[in-house]
Amino acid sequence: MVIAVLADIVGSRKLDDRTAAQRVLDDTIAQVEADLPLAAHPLTPTVGDEQQGVYHDLEDAMTSLLMIQLRLPDGIGFRFGIGVGEVRPVASVHGELADGPGWYAARTAIETVHAREGRAVPRTRTWIVGAPGQDEVMESTIAASNAYLLVRDELVGAMNERERRLSYGRLVGRSQHELAIEEGISQPSVSKALRNAGTAAILEGLNALRGESA
């Protein structure tokens, strides 16, 4: 199984400095990969405001994309379309082109994110679509994962920048004491911020999808 990911920049046309924003995105992706390398091919800019990446499995993709969401500063964000299915290169005089049902599924997924944003769930940022031919286990996994992602995106979208930084720190294994020192606040303040942000639910939900005990 291979996981294809398409990402586009939220509100890219409204950014005051598109070049500076791209630098932030590139630096964020690089830092996420340094902290927890999960991508087979990390997200890389392709054309316009779009990026493409490939992951070995669905859980790795969801973990890495969450880390990117948490690490980005206010005012800069991604939408993610996750496609489950085969991906293959197509030879071209311009180099290899990405093709295959996994990419078609990722395109459908990101179109779903756009559609949901315009309706009752404006904080939706991530969706998964399986290419035709998935077995019942994968279909069930995708359905459960999408239910988790709807709630996860809502919680992350409601966080302030500090809450996202603290949540990122906990995801990569930093203690509350370490985070308190980094932020210049008390450990009880860190604990309160994480509790108010719903960080434990996000991380334990991710563990459940990965089949890991809390």
N, C-alpha and C positions, 0 to 999 in steps of 0.2 A: 504494500500500500504506500502511496506517495500523496503528500498533501501540498497542493498549490495554493499560494496566497497572492491575491492582488490587493494593493493598498492605494487609496488616493487621499489627498490632503483635504481636510474639511475647510471649506471657505477659502480655497487657494487664491481665488480672484480678488479677495478682499484684503489679502495680506499686504501690509505697507512695504515690506522688503522681502520679496520672494526668495532672493539669493540667501539672505541671512536665515530665513526659515528653513531652507533646504540644508544649510549647514547644521542647524540644530537637529534636524531629523537624522542626518547622516551620523552626527556625533552620538545621538541617542541610540541608534541601532548598533553602532560599534561598541558602545559601553555595555549594552544588554548582552551582546555576544561575548564580550570579555568576562562579564559576571557569570553568565550561564550559557555556554555555547550549545544551542539546540538545533540551529538551522543547518540543513544540508547545503543550502545556498541562501545566505541572509538577504533580506529585502534590499533590492538595488533599483535605483531610478531607471526607467525605461524611456518614456516620452511624456511630455506635459507634466501633470502632477501625479503620475502613476508610478508605482513600484511593484516589483515581482520578487517572490521568494519561494523556496521549497523546503519542506520539513519532512522528516522521516515518518512521523505519526501525528495523529490529531492532538494528542495530549501535549506533545512538545510545541506544536503550533499555538495552541491556546495559552500555554504558559508564557512563551516568548512574546506573543502579542499583548498579553496583559502587562508584562514588564515594560514594553514600549509605551503603552497607554499611561502607566503610572509614572514613568520617568519624564515624559514630555511636559514642558511648562504650560502655564495658562496661555490660551490664544493660538496654540498649534496642536493639531490632532489629525489622526488618521481614521478612515473607514477601512474595514478589512472584509474581503470576500474570501472565504476558505472553500476550496474545492477538493473533494476526495475522489481520486481516480488517476488513471495513467497520465503521465506527462512525457513528452518526447521532443527531442530537438529536430528541427527541419533545417537542412543545409541551405544556405543562401550566399550569394556573393558578398553580402553585408555581414556575414557571420551566422551563427546558429540562431534560429528563431524558436520561441517557445510555442508548443502546440500540444494537442491531445485533449481528451475529455476532462481531465482534471482542471485544465485552464478554462474550458467552457463552463464547467460547474462553478469555478471561482468567479467568473464574470456574472453568472446568474445570481450568485450569492451577494456580490457587491451591489447589484441592481436592486436586490431585495432590501439591503440596508438603506439605500436611497429612498425607496418607497416607504419603508417603515418610519424613517425620519420625518416624513411629511404627514404622518398620521398621528396616532395616539402615543407613540413611543419615540419622541424626538432625540432621546439620548442613545438610541441604538447605534452601535458602531461596528458590530461583528455578526456575521451569519455564516452558516455552513450549508453547502449543498453537495450531495453525492452524485457523481456521474452515474448514468444508467448501469444496471447490473450489480449494484451493491447487494450483499447478502442481508438476511434479516438482522443479524447481530449488528452490522454496521449501520443499518437503517435505524435501529433502536438507539445506538450510540449517538448518532447525529441528532436525533430528536431530543434525547436527554441533554446533550451538549448545548443545543440551541436554547432550550429552556433555561439552562444555567447562564448562558451568555446574555440573554435578555435582562436578567436580574443583575448580573455582574456589571454590565454597561450602565445600568441605571445607578448603581451604587458608585461606580468610579466617576461617572459624569457629575454626581453631586458633591464629590470631594473637592476641597481646596488644594492648593499646590503643596502645602506642608503635609496634609493627610496622604496625598499620593506618594510623596517622598518617604514618609514613614512606612507606608504599606509596602513600597518597593523594598525598603530595607529589611522588613520582616520576611518578605518572600525570598530574599537571597541569604537569609540566615543571620542577620545582625540582631543582637539583643536589644531590648528596650533601653538598657543602660547605655550602650554604645550610641544609639540613636539620640538619646537625650543629650549626650555630650556634643554630638554633631550639630544638633539644632539649638543648643544653648538653652534648653528648658529642663524641667525636672522629669524624672522617670514617671511619676504619677500623671504628669501632663501628657506624656507620650501614650501611656496606657489609656487615658481618657479619649485622646484624639483617635486612636485606633478603634476603640469601642464605638465611638460615635460614627465613625466612617463605615463600620461593618466589615472591617478588614478580615477578622477571623472567619466570618461566613464565606467571604470570597475565597480565601486560601483553603479552608477545609472543604469547600465545594469542589475546588480544583483537585484536591487530594482524592476525593471520592471518585471523581471521574477517572483519575489515574489508577484507581484501585489500591491506593495507599491508605493505611490507617492514620487517624489523626494523632 
